[in-house]
Amino acid sequence: MSDIERFHPGPRMSKIVRHGGLVYLCGQTAGGAEGLEGVTAQTEETLARVDRLLAEAGSDRSRILSALIHLKDMADFAAMNAVWEAWLPADAAPARTTVEAKLASPALLVEVTVVAAVK
């Protein structure tokens, strides 16, 4: 177990797990989602959180290997993609899946989970 590193562990999950040159983030959402208008603002806040956690774990957005995006409503797909594409470095598109899902709070519109390579 010593080769597995857990950051911000809790009884249910860790925010980051690092193992074998990979970084796994738990699903990230916008903090204070109730005060953020629309999927654009929530996606920007969510991706800023992804950036911070990846940096803490020794990675960055250019090293993302896969992403799973949950949207409350697929009608927000184009708006979320606009933010995602502006945030993602050129030629660094990961394998990605986007699904519509009921999220943990009614105010949440988007949740992003990523796996990335360590630098």
C-alpha positions in Angstrom: 0.0 0.0 0.0 2.9 2.4 0.5 3.2 3.0 -3.3 -0.4 4.4 -3.3 -0.6 8.0 -2.2 -3.9 9.5 -1.0 -4.5 13.2 -0.7 -7.3 14.7 1.3 -8.6 11.3 2.4 -12.0 11.0 4.1 -14.1 8.2 5.2 -15.8 7.9 1.8 -13.2 9.0 -0.7 -9.9 10.8 -1.3 -9.8 13.9 -3.5 -6.6 12.6 -5.2 -5.1 9.1 -5.5 -1.6 8.8 -7.1 -0.2 5.4 -8.1 2.0 4.0 -10.8 2.6 7.4 -12.5 -1.1 8.2 -12.7 -3.3 10.7 -10.8 -6.9 9.9 -10.2 -9.2 12.8 -9.2 -12.6 12.3 -7.5 -15.5 14.0 -9.3 -15.1 17.8 -9.2 -18.0 20.3 -9.1 -18.3 24.0 -8.7 -18.0 25.2 -5.1 -21.0 27.4 -4.2 -22.9 26.2 -7.2 -26.1 27.8 -5.9 -24.5 31.2 -6.5 -23.1 30.4 -10.0 -25.4 31.1 -12.9 -25.5 28.5 -15.6 -23.3 25.7 -16.9 -20.6 28.1 -18.3 -19.8 29.5 -14.8 -20.0 26.1 -13.2 -17.7 24.5 -15.8 -15.1 27.3 -15.4 -15.1 26.9 -11.6 -15.0 23.1 -11.8 -12.1 23.1 -14.2 -10.2 25.6 -12.0 -10.6 23.0 -9.2 -9.3 20.3 -11.5 -6.2 22.5 -12.3 -5.5 23.0 -8.6 -5.7 19.3 -7.7 -3.7 18.2 -10.7 -0.9 20.7 -9.7 -1.0 19.4 -6.1 -0.5 15.9 -7.4 2.3 16.8 -9.8 0.4 16.9 -13.1 -1.5 19.4 -15.2 -4.3 19.6 -17.8 -1.9 18.8 -20.7 -1.4 15.3 -19.1 -5.1 14.3 -18.8 -5.6 10.8 -20.2 -9.3 10.4 -19.7 -12.2 12.5 -18.6 -15.8 11.6 -17.5 -18.2 14.5 -17.6 -21.6 14.3 -16.0 -24.2 17.0 -17.1 -27.5 17.5 -15.4 -29.0 18.3 -18.7 -27.6 17.5 -22.2 -29.1 20.8 -23.4 -26.0 22.3 -21.8 -23.6 20.1 -23.9 -22.5 22.9 -26.3 -22.0 25.5 -23.6 -19.9 23.1 -21.5 -17.9 22.1 -24.5 -17.1 25.7 -25.3 -15.5 26.1 -21.9 -13.8 22.7 -22.1 -12.3 23.4 -25.5 -11.0 26.8 -24.4 -9.4 25.3 -21.3 -7.8 22.3 -22.9 -4.4 22.8 -24.5 -4.1 22.2 -28.2 -3.3 18.6 -29.2 -4.0 17.4 -25.6 -7.6 16.1 -26.0 -8.1 13.1 -23.7 -10.3 10.1 -24.2 -13.7 11.5 -22.9 -17.2 10.5 -22.2 -20.1 12.8 -21.4 -23.3 11.6 -19.9 -26.5 13.1 -18.6 -26.9 12.3 -14.9 -28.8 13.3 -11.7 -26.0 14.9 -9.6 -25.6 15.0 -5.8 -27.3 18.4 -5.4 -30.1 20.0 -7.5 -27.9 23.2 -7.9 -25.1 21.2 -9.6 -25.0 21.3 -13.4 -21.7 19.6 -14.2 -19.2 17.2 -12.6 -15.8 16.3 -14.1 -13.6 13.3 -13.2 -10.1 12.9 -14.7 -7.2 10.5 -14.8 -3.8 12.1 -15.7 -0.2 11.1 -16.0 2.2 12.5 -13.5 4.9 14.9 -14.9 
